[in-house]
Every structure is written in C-alpha cells, then in structure tokens.
Amino acid sequence: MAVSKALLASLVLSLVLLNLVHVFADDQMATGRSLKGIGCDSACKVRCSLSSRPNLCKRACGTCCSRCSCVPSGTYGNHNECACYAAQTTHGGKKKCP
C-alpha cells in the first residue's frame, strides 16, 4: 500500500513537471526568445541611442538585460513587453532599467 502511494505521488509530480516544461517551451516559442538569450549589447545600444547619458544607460540596460534576457523595443517606455525588466528597482525604489 505504501509503495503504491509513493508510486502515485511520483507519477503526479512527474506529470506536473512535464507540464511546466511544456508551458515554458511554448512561452519561449511565442516570444521568439531562445534559451541562449538575446544580444544584450546590440539591444541596449538601440534602447539607449537617444539617451543624454548613453554610457550610464547602456550599463544599466546591460545589467537588466542579463538578468531578464529581454529588452523592451524602442528607445523609451514599452516596459509591458518585459515584466522582469520593468520590475527591477534601485535601492531607493526607483526604476533601474531605462
């Protein structure tokens, strides 16, 4: 009886993990991002092209990109495209990512 409960529990856990992997793979395909990530340097160069302080912008953007594996399109705004990017804050509570 104990063996069958353990077997059933491991089967359920395996199915849950398999479903999570499937959902993650579908999300990666839908967003067009691969597991390798994106080219943070080129994405941040575009993002910070109109900044008054491009070096500071690129440094902050690079940090956010490496943590989140995404950079919103355009040179400003569009934070809804990358929730992780938008959620990054400084110690003072201000948005970290340009």
Jmol script that loads the backbone (N, CA, C; Angstrom):
load data "model"
ATOM      1  N   MET A   1       0.814  -1.201   0.000  1.00  0.00           N
ATOM      2  CA  MET A   1       0.000   0.000   0.000  1.00  0.00           C
ATOM      3  C   MET A   1       0.859   1.267   0.000  1.00  0.00           C
ATOM      4  N   ALA A   2       1.922   1.278   0.834  1.00  0.00           N
ATOM      5  CA  ALA A   2       2.799   2.443   0.902  1.00  0.00           C
ATOM      6  C   ALA A   2       3.554   2.634  -0.391  1.00  0.00           C
ATOM      7  N   VAL A   3       3.918   1.530  -1.038  1.00  0.00           N
ATOM      8  CA  VAL A   3       4.641   1.611  -2.298  1.00  0.00           C
ATOM      9  C   VAL A   3       3.737   2.210  -3.378  1.00  0.00           C
ATOM     10  N   SER A   4       2.493   1.830  -3.394  1.00  0.00           N
ATOM     11  CA  SER A   4       1.586   2.355  -4.417  1.00  0.00           C
ATOM     12  C   SER A   4       1.310   3.845  -4.211  1.00  0.00           C
ATOM     13  N   LYS A   5       1.247   4.301  -2.972  1.00  0.00           N
ATOM     14  CA  LYS A   5       1.066   5.732  -2.711  1.00  0.00           C
ATOM     15  C   LYS A   5       2.293   6.517  -3.171  1.00  0.00           C
ATOM     16  N   ALA A   6       3.478   5.981  -2.904  1.00  0.00           N
ATOM     17  CA  ALA A   6       4.707   6.645  -3.322  1.00  0.00           C
ATOM     18  C   ALA A   6       4.810   6.667  -4.845  1.00  0.00           C
ATOM     19  N   LEU A   7       4.411   5.564  -5.467  1.00  0.00           N
ATOM     20  CA  LEU A   7       4.424   5.495  -6.923  1.00  0.00           C
ATOM     21  C   LEU A   7       3.446   6.496  -7.525  1.00  0.00           C
ATOM     22  N   LEU A   8       2.255   6.577  -6.954  1.00  0.00           N
ATOM     23  CA  LEU A   8       1.250   7.521  -7.440  1.00  0.00           C
ATOM     24  C   LEU A   8       1.721   8.966  -7.251  1.00  0.00           C
ATOM     25  N   ALA A   9       2.323   9.259  -6.105  1.00  0.00           N
ATOM     26  CA  ALA A   9       2.819  10.615  -5.844  1.00  0.00           C
ATOM     27  C   ALA A   9       3.928  10.992  -6.829  1.00  0.00           C
ATOM     28  N   SER A  10       4.849  10.058  -7.099  1.00  0.00           N
ATOM     29  CA  SER A  10       5.929  10.363  -8.037  1.00  0.00           C
ATOM     30  C   SER A  10       5.394  10.513  -9.455  1.00  0.00           C
ATOM     31  N   LEU A  11       4.364   9.754  -9.811  1.00  0.00           N
ATOM     32  CA  LEU A  11       3.756   9.886 -11.129  1.00  0.00           C
ATOM     33  C   LEU A  11       3.098  11.252 -11.298  1.00  0.00           C
ATOM     34  N   VAL A  12       2.381  11.699 -10.283  1.00  0.00           N
ATOM     35  CA  VAL A  12       1.725  13.011 -10.324  1.00  0.00           C
ATOM     36  C   VAL A  12       2.777  14.115 -10.409  1.00  0.00           C
ATOM     37  N   LEU A  13       3.829  14.006  -9.617  1.00  0.00           N
ATOM     38  CA  LEU A  13       4.896  15.008  -9.644  1.00  0.00           C
ATOM     39  C   LEU A  13       5.564  15.056 -11.018  1.00  0.00           C
ATOM     40  N   SER A  14       5.789  13.893 -11.615  1.00  0.00           N
ATOM     41  CA  SER A  14       6.384  13.842 -12.948  1.00  0.00           C
ATOM     42  C   SER A  14       5.505  14.520 -13.985  1.00  0.00           C
ATOM     43  N   LEU A  15       4.204  14.304 -13.899  1.00  0.00           N
ATOM     44  CA  LEU A  15       3.280  14.935 -14.843  1.00  0.00           C
ATOM     45  C   LEU A  15       3.253  16.445 -14.682  1.00  0.00           C
ATOM     46  N   VAL A  16       3.301  16.913 -13.445  1.00  0.00           N
ATOM     47  CA  VAL A  16       3.318  18.355 -13.197  1.00  0.00           C
ATOM     48  C   VAL A  16       4.588  18.973 -13.772  1.00  0.00           C
ATOM     49  N   LEU A  17       5.737  18.343 -13.542  1.00  0.00           N
ATOM     50  CA  LEU A  17       6.996  18.862 -14.062  1.00  0.00           C
ATOM     51  C   LEU A  17       7.020  18.837 -15.585  1.00  0.00           C
ATOM     52  N   LEU A  18       6.498  17.791 -16.172  1.00  0.00           N
ATOM     53  CA  LEU A  18       6.423  17.711 -17.624  1.00  0.00           C
ATOM     54  C   LEU A  18       5.555  18.822 -18.195  1.00  0.00           C
ATOM     55  N   ASN A  19       4.453  19.121 -17.532  1.00  0.00           N
ATOM     56  CA  ASN A  19       3.573  20.206 -17.964  1.00  0.00           C
ATOM     57  C   ASN A  19       4.281  21.558 -17.863  1.00  0.00           C
ATOM     58  N   LEU A  20       5.041  21.777 -16.788  1.00  0.00           N
ATOM     59  CA  LEU A  20       5.775  23.038 -16.633  1.00  0.00           C
ATOM     60  C   LEU A  20       6.817  23.209 -17.736  1.00  0.00           C
ATOM     61  N   VAL A  21       7.508  22.150 -18.085  1.00  0.00           N
ATOM     62  CA  VAL A  21       8.495  22.217 -19.152  1.00  0.00           C
ATOM     63  C   VAL A  21       7.806  22.535 -20.475  1.00  0.00           C
ATOM     64  N   HIS A  22       6.665  21.940 -20.710  1.00  0.00           N
ATOM     65  CA  HIS A  22       5.912  22.182 -21.943  1.00  0.00           C
ATOM     66  C   HIS A  22       5.455  23.640 -22.029  1.00  0.00           C
ATOM     67  N   VAL A  23       4.941  24.170 -20.931  1.00  0.00           N
ATOM     68  CA  VAL A  23       4.488  25.564 -20.895  1.00  0.00           C
ATOM     69  C   VAL A  23       5.668  26.508 -21.122  1.00  0.00           C
ATOM     70  N   PHE A  24       6.811  26.231 -20.499  1.00  0.00           N
ATOM     71  CA  PHE A  24       7.995  27.066 -20.670  1.00  0.00           C
ATOM     72  C   PHE A  24       8.448  27.060 -22.126  1.00  0.00           C
ATOM     73  N   ALA A  25       8.462  25.896 -22.756  1.00  0.00           N
ATOM     74  CA  ALA A  25       8.872  25.800 -24.158  1.00  0.00           C
ATOM     75  C   ALA A  25       7.909  26.565 -25.059  1.00  0.00           C
ATOM     76  N   ASP A  26       6.610  26.482 -24.790  1.00  0.00           N
ATOM     77  CA  ASP A  26       5.631  27.224 -25.584  1.00  0.00           C
ATOM     78  C   ASP A  26       5.831  28.725 -25.434  1.00  0.00           C
ATOM     79  N   ASP A  27       6.136  29.179 -24.215  1.00  0.00           N
ATOM     80  CA  ASP A  27       6.365  30.600 -23.969  1.00  0.00           C
ATOM     81  C   ASP A  27       7.594  31.078 -24.733  1.00  0.00           C
ATOM     82  N   GLN A  28       8.646  30.290 -24.743  1.00  0.00           N
ATOM     83  CA  GLN A  28       9.858  30.658 -25.457  1.00  0.00           C
ATOM     84  C   GLN A  28       9.586  30.778 -26.951  1.00  0.00           C
ATOM     85  N   MET A  29       8.790  29.863 -27.499  1.00  0.00           N
ATOM     86  CA  MET A  29       8.476  29.905 -28.926  1.00  0.00           C
ATOM     87  C   MET A  29       7.568  31.083 -29.247  1.00  0.00           C
ATOM     88  N   ALA A  30       6.640  31.420 -28.354  1.00  0.00           N
ATOM     89  CA  ALA A  30       5.702  32.513 -28.606  1.00  0.00           C
ATOM     90  C   ALA A  30       6.396  33.869 -28.589  1.00  0.00           C
ATOM     91  N   THR A  31       7.378  34.034 -27.703  1.00  0.00           N
ATOM     92  CA  THR A  31       8.057  35.315 -27.601  1.00  0.00           C
ATOM     93  C   THR A  31       9.221  35.433 -28.568  1.00  0.00           C
ATOM     94  N   GLY A  32       9.602  34.335 -29.183  1.00  0.00           N
ATOM     95  CA  GLY A  32      10.701  34.373 -30.133  1.00  0.00           C
ATOM     96  C   GLY A  32      12.061  34.395 -29.480  1.00  0.00           C
ATOM     97  N   ARG A  33      12.119  34.191 -28.170  1.00  0.00           N
ATOM     98  CA  ARG A  33      13.394  34.176 -27.473  1.00  0.00           C
ATOM     99  C   ARG A  33      13.853  32.736 -27.308  1.00  0.00           C
ATOM    100  N   SER A  34      15.108  32.522 -27.439  1.00  0.00           N
ATOM    101  CA  SER A  34      15.645  31.185 -27.251  1.00  0.00           C
ATOM    102  C   SER A  34      16.218  31.076 -25.845  1.00  0.00           C
ATOM    103  N   LEU A  35      16.602  29.864 -25.460  1.00  0.00           N
ATOM    104  CA  LEU A  35      17.205  29.668 -24.157  1.00  0.00           C
ATOM    105  C   LEU A  35      18.575  30.321 -24.071  1.00  0.00           C
ATOM    106  N   LYS A  36      19.200  30.624 -25.204  1.00  0.00           N
ATOM    107  CA  LYS A  36      20.512  31.243 -25.224  1.00  0.00           C
ATOM    108  C   LYS A  36      20.439  32.718 -24.861  1.00  0.00           C
ATOM    109  N   GLY A  37      19.283  33.326 -24.925  1.00  0.00           N
ATOM    110  CA  GLY A  37      19.135  34.729 -24.599  1.00  0.00           C
ATOM    111  C   GLY A  37      19.209  35.609 -25.835  1.00  0.00           C
ATOM    112  N   ILE A  38      19.396  36.885 -25.611  1.00  0.00           N
ATOM    113  CA  ILE A  38      19.436  37.842 -26.714  1.00  0.00           C
ATOM    114  C   ILE A  38      20.785  38.534 -26.702  1.00  0.00           C
ATOM    115  N   GLY A  39      21.047  39.280 -27.734  1.00  0.00           N
ATOM    116  CA  GLY A  39      22.273  40.071 -27.794  1.00  0.00           C
ATOM    117  C   GLY A  39      22.072  41.352 -27.003  1.00  0.00           C
ATOM    118  N   CYS A  40      22.437  41.332 -25.747  1.00  0.00           N
ATOM    119  CA  CYS A  40      22.189  42.482 -24.875  1.00  0.00           C
ATOM    120  C   CYS A  40      22.899  43.739 -25.359  1.00  0.00           C
ATOM    121  N   ASP A  41      24.117  43.603 -25.854  1.00  0.00           N
ATOM    122  CA  ASP A  41      24.862  44.781 -26.298  1.00  0.00           C
ATOM    123  C   ASP A  41      24.138  45.522 -27.411  1.00  0.00           C
ATOM    124  N   SER A  42      23.685  44.778 -28.425  1.00  0.00           N
ATOM    125  CA  SER A  42      23.018  45.440 -29.551  1.00  0.00           C
ATOM    126  C   SER A  42      21.635  45.958 -29.152  1.00  0.00           C
ATOM    127  N   ALA A  43      20.912  45.204 -28.310  1.00  0.00           N
ATOM    128  CA  ALA A  43      19.583  45.644 -27.870  1.00  0.00           C
ATOM    129  C   ALA A  43      19.688  46.909 -27.022  1.00  0.00           C
ATOM    130  N   CYS A  44      20.698  46.966 -26.155  1.00  0.00           N
ATOM    131  CA  CYS A  44      20.869  48.146 -25.300  1.00  0.00           C
ATOM    132  C   CYS A  44      21.400  49.340 -26.086  1.00  0.00           C
ATOM    133  N   LYS A  45      22.167  49.075 -27.135  1.00  0.00           N
ATOM    134  CA  LYS A  45      22.649  50.170 -27.980  1.00  0.00           C
ATOM    135  C   LYS A  45      21.468  50.883 -28.628  1.00  0.00           C
ATOM    136  N   VAL A  46      20.504  50.107 -29.108  1.00  0.00           N
ATOM    137  CA  VAL A  46      19.299  50.687 -29.705  1.00  0.00           C
ATOM    138  C   VAL A  46      18.486  51.390 -28.628  1.00  0.00           C
ATOM    139  N   ARG A  47      18.296  50.731 -27.487  1.00  0.00           N
ATOM    140  CA  ARG A  47      17.478  51.276 -26.402  1.00  0.00           C
ATOM    141  C   ARG A  47      18.035  52.618 -25.910  1.00  0.00           C
ATOM    142  N   CYS A  48      19.347  52.736 -25.855  1.00  0.00           N
ATOM    143  CA  CYS A  48      19.974  53.933 -25.279  1.00  0.00           C
ATOM    144  C   CYS A  48      20.464  54.934 -26.330  1.00  0.00           C
ATOM    145  N   SER A  49      20.079  54.759 -27.582  1.00  0.00           N
ATOM    146  CA  SER A  49      20.594  55.611 -28.661  1.00  0.00           C
ATOM    147  C   SER A  49      20.235  57.083 -28.504  1.00  0.00           C
ATOM    148  N   LEU A  50      19.123  57.398 -27.886  1.00  0.00           N
ATOM    149  CA  LEU A  50      18.723  58.798 -27.731  1.00  0.00           C
ATOM    150  C   LEU A  50      18.947  59.336 -26.310  1.00  0.00           C
ATOM    151  N   SER A  51      19.594  58.559 -25.473  1.00  0.00           N
ATOM    152  CA  SER A  51      19.809  58.962 -24.084  1.00  0.00           C
ATOM    153  C   SER A  51      20.799  60.118 -23.991  1.00  0.00           C
ATOM    154  N   SER A  52      20.587  60.992 -23.019  1.00  0.00           N
ATOM    155  CA  SER A  52      21.529  62.084 -22.800  1.00  0.00           C
ATOM    156  C   SER A  52      22.800  61.574 -22.112  1.00  0.00           C
ATOM    157  N   ARG A  53      22.704  60.402 -21.466  1.00  0.00           N
ATOM    158  CA  ARG A  53      23.855  59.770 -20.805  1.00  0.00           C
ATOM    159  C   ARG A  53      23.961  58.331 -21.298  1.00  0.00           C
ATOM    160  N   PRO A  54      24.432  58.138 -22.532  1.00  0.00           N
ATOM    161  CA  PRO A  54      24.395  56.810 -23.150  1.00  0.00           C
ATOM    162  C   PRO A  54      25.212  55.741 -22.418  1.00  0.00           C
ATOM    163  N   ASN A  55      26.366  56.108 -21.860  1.00  0.00           N
ATOM    164  CA  ASN A  55      27.174  55.107 -21.161  1.00  0.00           C
ATOM    165  C   ASN A  55      26.472  54.593 -19.912  1.00  0.00           C
ATOM    166  N   LEU A  56      25.876  55.482 -19.141  1.00  0.00           N
ATOM    167  CA  LEU A  56      25.128  55.094 -17.952  1.00  0.00           C
ATOM    168  C   LEU A  56      23.910  54.258 -18.340  1.00  0.00           C
ATOM    169  N   CYS A  57      23.236  54.677 -19.390  1.00  0.00           N
ATOM    170  CA  CYS A  57      22.063  53.964 -19.875  1.00  0.00           C
ATOM    171  C   CYS A  57      22.428  52.546 -20.302  1.00  0.00           C
ATOM    172  N   LYS A  58      23.513  52.402 -21.070  1.00  0.00           N
ATOM    173  CA  LYS A  58      23.923  51.085 -21.556  1.00  0.00           C
ATOM    174  C   LYS A  58      24.337  50.171 -20.415  1.00  0.00           C
ATOM    175  N   ARG A  59      24.982  50.724 -19.396  1.00  0.00           N
ATOM    176  CA  ARG A  59      25.400  49.912 -18.249  1.00  0.00           C
ATOM    177  C   ARG A  59      24.184  49.384 -17.498  1.00  0.00           C
ATOM    178  N   ALA A  60      23.215  50.265 -17.235  1.00  0.00           N
ATOM    179  CA  ALA A  60      22.006  49.845 -16.537  1.00  0.00           C
ATOM    180  C   ALA A  60      21.193  48.870 -17.387  1.00  0.00           C
ATOM    181  N   CYS A  61      21.074  49.162 -18.651  1.00  0.00           N
ATOM    182  CA  CYS A  61      20.333  48.301 -19.565  1.00  0.00           C
ATOM    183  C   CYS A  61      20.983  46.923 -19.659  1.00  0.00           C
ATOM    184  N   GLY A  62      22.307  46.895 -19.729  1.00  0.00           N
ATOM    185  CA  GLY A  62      23.033  45.627 -19.808  1.00  0.00           C
ATOM    186  C   GLY A  62      22.802  44.760 -18.587  1.00  0.00           C
ATOM    187  N   THR A  63      22.782  45.377 -17.404  1.00  0.00           N
ATOM    188  CA  THR A  63      22.515  44.641 -16.176  1.00  0.00           C
ATOM    189  C   THR A  63      21.112  44.060 -16.205  1.00  0.00           C
ATOM    190  N   CYS A  64      20.152  44.876 -16.591  1.00  0.00           N
ATOM    191  CA  CYS A  64      18.759  44.420 -16.640  1.00  0.00           C
ATOM    192  C   CYS A  64      18.576  43.335 -17.693  1.00  0.00           C
ATOM    193  N   CYS A  65      19.214  43.501 -18.824  1.00  0.00           N
ATOM    194  CA  CYS A  65      19.096  42.530 -19.910  1.00  0.00           C
ATOM    195  C   CYS A  65      19.682  41.185 -19.503  1.00  0.00           C
ATOM    196  N   SER A  66      20.825  41.209 -18.841  1.00  0.00           N
ATOM    197  CA  SER A  66      21.439  39.948 -18.439  1.00  0.00           C
ATOM    198  C   SER A  66      20.599  39.224 -17.393  1.00  0.00           C
ATOM    199  N   ARG A  67      19.905  39.958 -16.550  1.00  0.00           N
ATOM    200  CA  ARG A  67      19.036  39.339 -15.545  1.00  0.00           C
ATOM    201  C   ARG A  67      17.735  38.830 -16.146  1.00  0.00           C
ATOM    202  N   CYS A  68      17.200  39.556 -17.116  1.00  0.00           N
ATOM    203  CA  CYS A  68      15.859  39.271 -17.633  1.00  0.00           C
ATOM    204  C   CYS A  68      15.835  38.603 -19.007  1.00  0.00           C
ATOM    205  N   SER A  69      16.934  38.660 -19.729  1.00  0.00           N
ATOM    206  CA  SER A  69      17.017  38.123 -21.093  1.00  0.00           C
ATOM    207  C   SER A  69      16.026  38.787 -22.046  1.00  0.00           C
ATOM    208  N   CYS A  70      15.721  40.041 -21.796  1.00  0.00           N
ATOM    209  CA  CYS A  70      14.877  40.796 -22.725  1.00  0.00           C
ATOM    210  C   CYS A  70      15.099  42.287 -22.508  1.00  0.00           C
ATOM    211  N   VAL A  71      14.832  43.034 -23.571  1.00  0.00           N
ATOM    212  CA  VAL A  71      14.882  44.499 -23.542  1.00  0.00           C
ATOM    213  C   VAL A  71      13.668  44.976 -24.310  1.00  0.00           C
ATOM    214  N   PRO A  72      12.867  45.884 -23.749  1.00  0.00           N
ATOM    215  CA  PRO A  72      11.702  46.395 -24.481  1.00  0.00           C
ATOM    216  C   PRO A  72      12.119  47.101 -25.767  1.00  0.00           C
ATOM    217  N   SER A  73      11.249  47.078 -26.752  1.00  0.00           N
ATOM    218  CA  SER A  73      11.555  47.729 -28.025  1.00  0.00           C
ATOM    219  C   SER A  73      11.498  49.245 -27.882  1.00  0.00           C
ATOM    220  N   GLY A  74      12.101  49.925 -28.815  1.00  0.00           N
ATOM    221  CA  GLY A  74      12.084  51.378 -28.813  1.00  0.00           C
ATOM    222  C   GLY A  74      13.158  51.973 -27.929  1.00  0.00           C
ATOM    223  N   THR A  75      13.129  53.289 -27.834  1.00  0.00           N
ATOM    224  CA  THR A  75      14.133  53.986 -27.035  1.00  0.00           C
ATOM    225  C   THR A  75      13.600  54.431 -25.679  1.00  0.00           C
ATOM    226  N   TYR A  76      12.300  54.286 -25.455  1.00  0.00           N
ATOM    227  CA  TYR A  76      11.709  54.686 -24.185  1.00  0.00           C
ATOM    228  C   TYR A  76      10.372  53.975 -24.001  1.00  0.00           C
ATOM    229  N   GLY A  77      10.021  53.687 -22.764  1.00  0.00           N
ATOM    230  CA  GLY A  77       8.728  53.076 -22.469  1.00  0.00           C
ATOM    231  C   GLY A  77       8.666  51.617 -22.875  1.00  0.00           C
ATOM    232  N   ASN A  78       7.475  51.155 -23.211  1.00  0.00           N
ATOM    233  CA  ASN A  78       7.206  49.781 -23.629  1.00  0.00           C
ATOM    234  C   ASN A  78       7.626  48.742 -22.584  1.00  0.00           C
ATOM    235  N   HIS A  79       7.646  49.116 -21.312  1.00  0.00           N
ATOM    236  CA  HIS A  79       8.064  48.198 -20.251  1.00  0.00           C
ATOM    237  C   HIS A  79       7.136  46.996 -20.133  1.00  0.00           C
ATOM    238  N   ASN A  80       5.903  47.114 -20.631  1.00  0.00           N
ATOM    239  CA  ASN A  80       4.967  45.994 -20.546  1.00  0.00           C
ATOM    240  C   ASN A  80       5.421  44.810 -21.398  1.00  0.00           C
ATOM    241  N   GLU A  81       6.352  45.009 -22.317  1.00  0.00           N
ATOM    242  CA  GLU A  81       6.866  43.923 -23.144  1.00  0.00           C
ATOM    243  C   GLU A  81       7.768  42.980 -22.358  1.00  0.00           C
ATOM    244  N   CYS A  82       8.301  43.448 -21.254  1.00  0.00           N
ATOM    245  CA  CYS A  82       9.238  42.647 -20.459  1.00  0.00           C
ATOM    246  C   CYS A  82       9.005  42.956 -18.982  1.00  0.00           C
ATOM    247  N   ALA A  83       8.171  42.148 -18.348  1.00  0.00           N
ATOM    248  CA  ALA A  83       7.771  42.406 -16.959  1.00  0.00           C
ATOM    249  C   ALA A  83       8.964  42.388 -16.006  1.00  0.00           C
ATOM    250  N   CYS A  84       9.891  41.477 -16.226  1.00  0.00           N
ATOM    251  CA  CYS A  84      11.083  41.394 -15.374  1.00  0.00           C
ATOM    252  C   CYS A  84      11.888  42.685 -15.464  1.00  0.00           C
ATOM    253  N   TYR A  85      12.045  43.192 -16.665  1.00  0.00           N
ATOM    254  CA  TYR A  85      12.796  44.424 -16.915  1.00  0.00           C
ATOM    255  C   TYR A  85      12.145  45.584 -16.167  1.00  0.00           C
ATOM    256  N   ALA A  86      10.827  45.649 -16.208  1.00  0.00           N
ATOM    257  CA  ALA A  86      10.094  46.737 -15.563  1.00  0.00           C
ATOM    258  C   ALA A  86      10.134  46.633 -14.042  1.00  0.00           C
ATOM    259  N   ALA A  87      10.309  45.418 -13.513  1.00  0.00           N
ATOM    260  CA  ALA A  87      10.264  45.200 -12.064  1.00  0.00           C
ATOM    261  C   ALA A  87      11.587  45.515 -11.365  1.00  0.00           C
ATOM    262  N   GLN A  88      12.675  45.688 -12.100  1.00  0.00           N
ATOM    263  CA  GLN A  88      13.979  45.954 -11.494  1.00  0.00           C
ATOM    264  C   GLN A  88      13.982  47.364 -10.905  1.00  0.00           C
ATOM    265  N   THR A  89      14.396  47.469  -9.639  1.00  0.00           N
ATOM    266  CA  THR A  89      14.457  48.779  -8.976  1.00  0.00           C
ATOM    267  C   THR A  89      15.808  48.969  -8.289  1.00  0.00           C
ATOM    268  N   THR A  90      16.140  50.231  -8.029  1.00  0.00           N
ATOM    269  CA  THR A  90      17.354  50.564  -7.287  1.00  0.00           C
ATOM    270  C   THR A  90      17.058  50.423  -5.797  1.00  0.00           C
ATOM    271  N   HIS A  91      18.092  50.619  -4.976  1.00  0.00           N
ATOM    272  CA  HIS A  91      17.881  50.567  -3.526  1.00  0.00           C
ATOM    273  C   HIS A  91      16.938  51.668  -3.070  1.00  0.00           C
ATOM    274  N   GLY A  92      16.858  52.745  -3.828  1.00  0.00           N
ATOM    275  CA  GLY A  92      15.987  53.850  -3.488  1.00  0.00           C
ATOM    276  C   GLY A  92      14.553  53.659  -3.977  1.00  0.00           C
ATOM    277  N   GLY A  93      14.270  52.564  -4.654  1.00  0.00           N
ATOM    278  CA  GLY A  93      12.919  52.283  -5.115  1.00  0.00           C
ATOM    279  C   GLY A  93      12.605  52.843  -6.496  1.00  0.00           C
ATOM    280  N   LYS A  94      13.590  53.449  -7.156  1.00  0.00           N
ATOM    281  CA  LYS A  94      13.373  53.979  -8.499  1.00  0.00           C
ATOM    282  C   LYS A  94      13.616  52.879  -9.523  1.00  0.00           C
ATOM    283  N   LYS A  95      13.044  53.061 -10.729  1.00  0.00           N
ATOM    284  CA  LYS A  95      13.264  52.074 -11.785  1.00  0.00           C
ATOM    285  C   LYS A  95      14.731  52.029 -12.178  1.00  0.00           C
ATOM    286  N   LYS A  96      15.271  50.835 -12.221  1.00  0.00           N
ATOM    287  CA  LYS A  96      16.682  50.658 -12.559  1.00  0.00           C
ATOM    288  C   LYS A  96      16.897  50.658 -14.069  1.00  0.00           C
ATOM    289  N   CYS A  97      15.964  50.074 -14.786  1.00  0.00           N
ATOM    290  CA  CYS A  97      16.152  49.845 -16.218  1.00  0.00           C
ATOM    291  C   CYS A  97      15.615  51.003 -17.054  1.00  0.00           C
ATOM    292  N   PRO A  98      16.441  51.462 -18.000  1.00  0.00           N
ATOM    293  CA  PRO A  98      15.999  52.590 -18.842  1.00  0.00           C
ATOM    294  C   PRO A  98      14.924  52.188 -19.837  1.00  0.00           C
TER     295      PRO A  98
END
end "model"
wireframe off; spacefill off
backbone 0.3
color backbone group
